[in-house]
Amino acid sequence: MQNPIDALIAEKGVLLADGATGTNLFDMGLQSGEAPELWNEDAPEKVEALHSGFVEAGSDIILTNSFGGTRQRLKLHGAQDRVFEINKKAAEIACRVAASAGRRVIVAGSVGPTGELLVPLGAMAYEDAVNAFAEQIEGLKAGGAEVAWIETMSAPDEIRAAAEAAIRVGLPYTYTGSFDTAGRTMMGLAPKDIHGVVDELSERPVAVGANCGVGAPDILAALLDMSEAQPDAKIVVKGNCGIPEFHGSEIHYSGTPELMADYVRLAVDGGARIIGGCCGTSFEHLAAMRKALDEHRKGARPSVQDIESRVGPMRNKAAAQSGADSAGPNRRQRRRARA
């Protein structure tokens, strides 16, 4: 399988991924409860504007608008029989933007959780999960996606199922967990263990890492654990833009462009090779992140104390230090779309 990420890392050293999908689409008029993926057909010009904004801000990798693109997610909107078409369209829109960028921009097919629990904790069989992800990834590949970008995962078996599907379809893949519960995923996966989730599969991931979570300090702490466990790994961090705060009925994220720029510097020093933003990360934030990445030269590996002094306190620090385990299997899966 061709691997465009390794080639671009060899050229540039560290890559900048894109920012938030949901937050920016909400700013463009998406309503609460609507499926962002349906905009690939109903409002493609807005999805194209999303990708164009990130490319103009400096992204080396853009993610397709397909996070909730499995039939299990699309069934909530009566679109379960249009999985292939919706995902193909998502990739085609992103590829059109990448092709006009005037430089190399990689199109990665976003693959989020199904929202179902796998046996024995739930009713979904492992093979059914593989088939669901393969159906989605087939559409993404047909539309031109170069990599399957498996993200915001909580359960190791669901990561494995999505990775197996990518291998079956013939796309290289990355995967990231969301370490948002006492420093682990909701299903108990610790950052240091992210590397071994797919050890028994025939193809290794291009990169692994973390996305979403509870803000820059926590995802940077997870990065330190991941890079210490496997210093040579290509690690992704795609953190939220600060902490969500309610302003009346609207959610705003506390992270400034300056904070996200310092997050980039710390991520580089901590060993990340792909850095981006998740919930709340706008074009303005990403432009500041691009500038920081271009100007920064890798320095000493930061400590947790360094991270907290520069980008704020960890939300999960107390729970993590007390050795608390993750939440049990009764916790709900991640929300339906990356914000």
C-alpha positions, 0 to 999 in steps of 0.5 A: 500500500502506498504511504504518502505520509512517510514521504511528506514527513521525510520532506518536511519533518513535521506535518500540520493536520487540519482543525475542527470539522463540526465547530466550523460547519456549525459556524457555516449554518449546520444545525444541532442534530444534523449529520455533517456528512449529509452536507457532502451532498446537500451543501458541498460548497460549504464543505469545500470552503471548510477544506479550503480554509484549512489549506489556506491556513497551511494544512499538510493533511485535510480530513474528509467530512465523513467522521460519522460515515458508517451505516450505524451512524447514518442510520440515525438520519435514514441514510444507511443505504447511501454509505458508499456514495456519501463517503465517496463524495466526501473524498471527492470534495477534499481531493478537489481542494487538495488538487488546487492547493499548489503544493502537496496536501494529503487527503485522509478519510476520516473514520470515527466510531460506529457508536456501538459496543462490540461483543461481549460488552454490546451486541455488535460482532467484531466481523460486523464492525469490520464490514461496516468500516470496510463499506465506509472506507471503500467509498472514501478510497473510490473518492480519492482518499489516500489514507484511512484516518481512524480517530476519536476511538475509545475501544481497542477492539473497534480500532482493530476492526477499523484497521482490519477494514482499511487493510482489506480495502487496501488503504494505509491507515492511522489511528488515534484514541481520545484519552479523556477519562482519567488519562485513558480512553473511556474503555480503559486504553492508556496512551502508552499502550496505543502502539500495540493495539493492532500487533496481530494484523498484517499491516502496521499503521502509518502513525498512531496517537491522540485526538480530541480529549479535554484540552492541550495540556492533557493531550500533550501529557499523553504524547509524552507517554506515547513517545516514551513508550516508543520513541521512534513511532510517528505520533499524531496529536490533534488536540482540542482548542482549549476547554469548551465554555457555554456563552448563553446557549452557545459553546465556545472554546477557550484556546487562543491562537497564541495558546495553540501556537505554543501547543505546537511548539511543545508537541514538536519538542515532545516528539509528535510528527503530525500535529493538528487541532480538533474541537474548536480549532478555527482557520485563525488558530491553524494559521498561528499553528502553521507559523509556529511550526515553520519558525520552531526548532525542536528543543528539549523534551518538556515535562508535565510541569513545563506543559502546565506552566505554558498552556495551563493545568491538566484536567485529568491530573488528579485522577491520573496521579491517583491511579484511577482506572478508566470509566467502565463499559457502561459509558457512552461512546464518543459524541457523533461528530468531531466538533 
